[in-house]
């Protein structure tokens, strides 16, 4: 099966409508997962290095918009907040103007992946029966000519033909998440960190966070491994292996 290449219609939905579609009503800090503490509402997920770069761009255009940490792991043993992601403080992307991106060459990874936001993590674990590929409701092009491929042989080729670099960035983001999880699990097993988890008093945790060390994930990763997180895996090798496995 040959997939029709995705061609953006420049409608701008992915820059301005993701808020109502993808964000829950935020009623205060909570544990979104067993050990992932969510402090602010997520509008657009940013890695820490992207957050720093975009803060400078906001200053350049004189915007009063903020970029805030959204989720973290809190290490009770070492009294440090490991910040996993950032986001704009509200609504539509401040760099979106008249249905175009004013920072397109420097756009974040989440933008580079769109609309290939499928559960490709299962491809990395070999759980092909659990791959769920859904139509992206924000994109009119996806609604019109979605290829309807779900799993099995040929899946890699279909997604590669359809999305090209967006698919590669999606796989890369899943690899970053895997590397983070592997490191956290290793440090916990060795007793070097102890993460707060669901059930821990929220108000108490917020107070501890306020007076703790804050460290970005990429910085934390390099401190613990001596390796730049973006260089912690061979993307070309990962893609080649997936291509051989899924065709």
Secondary structure, DSSP 8 states (H G I E B T S, - for coil): ------------HHHHSHHHHH-----S-EESSSS-EE-S--SS-B-HHHHHHHHHHHHHTT----EEEEEEEEETTTTEEEEEEEEESSSS-TTEETTEETTGGG--HHHHHTT----THHHHHT-GGG------TT-HHHHHH-----SSTTHHHHHHHHHTHHHHHHHHHHHHHHHHHHHHHHHHHTTS--B--TTS-HHHHHHHHHTSEEEEHHHHHHHHHSS-GGGSS-HHHHHHHHHHHH-
